[in-house]
Amino acid sequence: MSGGTREGERSPSSNPASGADSVRVPFIYRLIQIVSAWCLRRLAGVHVEGLQNVPASGPCILVANHQSALDPVLLQSSCPRTVYTMTKSTQFASPFFRVFLGWTRTFPTRRYRVDPQSVRILLRLLGEGEAVCLYPEGERSWDGVLQPLRKGAVRVLLHDGVPVIPVGIEGTYDVLPRWASRPRRGYAMYLRFGAPLDLGVHRTRAEREAALPEAEELLRSVLRKLSGEVSREAERVSNGRGLEMTGPSTAARNLLG
């Protein structure tokens, strides 16, 4: 990693605040939430469902599909508690972004490989009672469809005692797809927090490895429903139209608890 922080070093944002942040949102974070929410609503319609599924305090992992660079902005501006998230380490090369990402409680991870340091930061945050968001695809989708899930991300979910909240994001791909240079108006964005997943109890590494395929399949199935992908596919089959990324998903609502 270039810039002032090498990939093997912690950036300023990797020093998490105390667990009290889970309940008492820091001022600068709250200010960014308000500004981000205002900007998003000026850009597109924003619909949030299932917030009652997010614990008010204590550790939890939010697991979301990744359609757009707007995803963390939408999620963090819509969730009432502080949510930590990770992004590719190259974003921290710029001093300005390094400071801003620290304000938004973002810490670096190296893409396309196992990054023990980011995992340690994540586990420490959970131990301090924080909420952390993971995007198990590892990168934004090129076509708005859920990509294969990274096994390393799924392994993290199998640590006992931490609630896992699936989050479906729909519509951000329409507003700002990965290949676009600027956002587009006239679309709606949906953020759906599903009921906590039951991934079982796994006390040993061997048990976690054995449970990995089933956990991966469950997570993929739930994320596809919450993000509206299943309903869009059904609609495409029934009426012969192309895949659409707009409009609320009725199937997704069934998973909101």
N, C-alpha and C positions, 0 to 999 in steps of 0.2 A: 504494500500500500504506500502511495506517495504522500507527500505533505508532512505535517508536523507529527502525525501519529502513525507508526508502523502497525501492520496487522497483528503483530505479536504483543503490542502494548495496549493498555487500557486508555481509552479516551476520557475526557472529563465526564461524558454522559454515562460512562460505565460504573460510576460510583453512585449507587442508588441511594435515594433518600430513605428516611426511616419509614417503617410500616404505617405510621400515622397518616402518610399521604393517601392511603387507601380510603380514609374517611374525610380528612381535611385536604382538599385539593389545593396545591400551591398556587399563589396568586398569578404568577407568570403563566403557568399551565392553564389556569382558568381563563385568563385573558385571551390566550391563543385559542382556546375552545370557543369562546364567544365570537371572536373575529372569524374563525374558520366556519362556524355554523352560519353566520350571516352571509359570508361569501358563497357557500354552497347553496344556500336557499335563493340567492340572487341568480345563481347559475342554473339550477334545476330544482324540481320538486324533490323533497326529502321525506321519506316515510320510515319511521323506526317502530319496530314491533318486538315484543318479548323482553323488554328491559327488566321485568320482574324476575327473569331467570338469572340475572347477574347478581351474585352475592354483594350485599352492601359493604362488607368488609371481609378480611381474611383472604388467604391465597386462592387464586383460581387461574386457570389457563383458558383464554379465549382462542378458539381455533377457527380461522376464517379462510374462505377462498380468496384468490387474489386476481382481480380483473384489471386493476388500474392503479396508477400512482395516487389516486384520490382515496383509495381504500382506507389507509391509516388515518387520513384527515377526517373522513366520514365517521369512522369508528370512534376515534378519540374525542371528536367534538360532540358526539351523541351519547356517550356513556357518562353517567354522573360521577364516577370515581376515576381516579388516576389510572391510566392503562399504559404500561411500559410495552415497547415494541422494539424489534430489531430491524436493521436495514443493512444493505451491503456496505462493507467497510470503506469502499472507495468514496462514499458520500462524505466521509469525515476528512478528506484531504483538504477541503476548503476551510479556513479558520472561521468564516462566517457560518457556514453550515454546521461546523462542529459545535459552535455555541448554540445555534438554534435547535439542533437535534438534542442537545442536552436539556434545553428548556422543555422540549416535548417528550422527555423521558425515553429517548431512543438510544440504543446501544448497538455497536457494530458486530457484524458476523461476516465470515468469509463464505462466499457462495461456492457451490459445486464441490464442497468438501466438508468433512467433519471439522468443526471448530470447537475444541474443548473449552477455550476461554469463554466464548459466548454461552455455552451450556452451563459453565460454572456461575456466570453472572445471572443467568435465568434461574438456576436453582437457589442461588442466594436471595434473589428477589422474592421467590415463593416462600422461602424460609422466613422472610421479614414480613410476610402477610400481604404481598402486593399482587395485583392483577397483571398478567403478562399476555400479550397477544402473539400468536404464532401464525404464519402463513405456510402451511406444510407443503405447498407446491414448490416453494423455494424461489419463485420469480413470478412476474405477472404473466397472465395468459395472453397469447397472441390473437386468439379468436373468441375470447370470452367464455370458453368452455373449460371446466375443471381439468387440470393437468394431473399426471401421475403424482402421488404423494411421496415425499422423501421419507425413507424409513427412519432416518435419524430423528426427524421431527415427531413421528408417531411414537418412537421409543420413549421420548420425554413424557408423553401423556400417560405412560404406564406406571409412573411412580405413584405409589399409594398415597391416599389422603388428600389429594388436590382435586377439587371439582373441575371438570372439563366442560366448557360451554361452547357448543358449536355456533358459528356465526355465518349466516348466509348473506352475501353481498350481491345485489342485482342492479344493473343499470349504470354502474360507473364505467363499464366498458363502452357504453354508448356515448357517454359524456367525454371521456378521455381515454381512448384505447392506447395500448402500448406504442403503437406506431404513429400516433398523432402528435403534432407539435403544439396544439392549442385545444382547449376544451370546446365542446359543441353544446349549444342550447337546445331546448325543446324536448328533453328527456326527463325521466324520473329515476331517482335512485332509492333503493330499498335496502334497509339494514335489519336483519332478523336474528334475534338472539334465541336460540333453541333451548330446550330443556337440557339439563346436565346429562352427559353420557355415562352409562354404566359400563366401564371397561374392566370390571372385575378387580380382584386383589391379587397382586403378583409380588411375592416377597423375595424372590431370587432372580438373578439375571436370566437363568435358564427358563424360569416361568414367564418372564417378560418376552423373551425371544419366541417362545412357543405361542404366546398370545398375539404376537405382532400381526400375522396375516388377518386374523379375525378383526382386530382393532382397526387395521387399515381399511378393510372392506366396510365396516360399520361407519367409520368417519367419512369415507368417500360417499356412501349412500346418503347419509344425513346432509352433507354439504351440498350435494347435487339437488336435493329436495328444497333445502332452505334457500338456495340461490335461484330457485325457479327453473333450473335446467331440466328437471324431469317433466314439469308441466309444459315447457316450451317444446320439448321433443314430442310429447303426446299431442299437442296442438298441431305440430308440423305434420305428423302422421295422419291425423284425422281430417285435415283440410288441405293438405298438399302445399301449404305455404312454406317459405323459407324460415330458417331459425330466426326468432325474434328475441331481442334482449330487453323489450319494454313491457310495461304492464305488470300488475301484481300477480303473484303465483298463488293459486288457491291451495295447491298441494303443500306449499311451504308453510302455510298457516297451521296445518295439522301438527307441526313439530314445535310449535311455540309454547306448548305446555299450558 
